[in-house]
């Protein structure tokens, strides 16, 4: 595991421009590959279900935004604990980092169980509220109910990945998440189609859940028994610290609110799209899956940014923090510009993989070409959020996402969908993402986010 450059930062050494780029690439590439593999898994999932028909695809598309809300809520609480861990590791306080991690696991597991139970209870109601057609409501409810059972496992999987990333280990969570994707594909073949159990949409949900359980077990085993920094130490028991938990919630609560507001906006967006018909619901779902192949790598870089920014601030290296923030943002914008070009010119090929339905293909391709223009600034907002999170400034991301999603995207989407249908809704999305990226870049260059990372010191 290559951690030498990160250790140089912690020990107070200066890095050249080339070394900074090398460190960013070392930490980003594994998570980028993991994100891409996850999207490929979703691609294959969507493609397999797409072969069952537009109704089955629409049933998953109807509740997918609700699943993002539920998994986001259950996982967002871990942000505070993992950010505090990066600062402790940056300050070379490894014992304290392990104690924070243990507290985080138990707190997040408890909260995720609550989310899971609520989701299971509401699963028959939500598809109806989302105005799904009669033909898709039952399948949508079943998909959501089965997935809800696995929410605690998903939360532990995300927490374990973030803990390893906080320690500078990007490779192990990436490897196991790639294996999770491969397992999901194999299970899909067995659970979905007549050659296996022939469970259809329910089989797709079950395959995903079992794959998550496998990945979680592997990651937890590595953390507790193999990790150089995080593994169990003899005579080192968990020490409950209410001050640390309070600080973790101070950092994580805005992330939770942001996740809830963002996911709720996706649900409302789906509700705006639902009356446009089954073809529009399916096209919207496929287009979101296709677009995610372009922007998910930015989330991989954002995870690396959180680790780098958190550890440089933990080591009290303010000058290096600013330098890293600018380099990472520039790198992401260039990468997302290239991704936007690919999305525009190869949207037809991307959608053809997902569905054989020509009508759905035509609708999805037309809205993807619109969205391609938003990718550079969308990438800027994603990576800046990761930078701010590493500096413990999670509130600004919440504010910006609320303003852009709820005050710009949704009102525009509703108005424009009445006139231009699904294209109008996606034009509003493109405009909103450009606006959001501009807000994040403005705060990045003002540097006010730095003060958050330098105020709180773990005792």
Secondary structure by P-SEA (a helix, b strand, c coil): ccaaaaaaaaacccccaaaaaaaaaaacaaaaaaaaaaaaaaaaaaaaaaaacaaaaaaaaaaaaaaaaaaaaacccaaaaaaaaaaaaaacaaaaaaaaaaaaaaaaaaaaaaaaaaaaaaccccccccccccccaaaaaaaaaaaaaaaaaaaaaaaaaaaaaaaccccaaaaaaaaaaaaaaaaaaacccccccccaaaaaaaaaaaaaaaaaaaaaaaaacccccccccccccbbbbaaaaaaaaaaaaaaaaaaaaaaaaaaaaaaaaccccaaaaaaaaaaaaaaaaccaaaaaaaaaaaaaaaaaaaacaaaaaaaaaaaaaaaaaaaaaaaaaaaaacaaaaaaaccccaaaaaaaaaaaaaaccaaaaaaaaaaaaaaaaaaccaaaaaaaaaaaaccccaaaaaaaaacccaaaaaaaaaaaaaaaaaaaaaaaaaccaaaaaaccccc
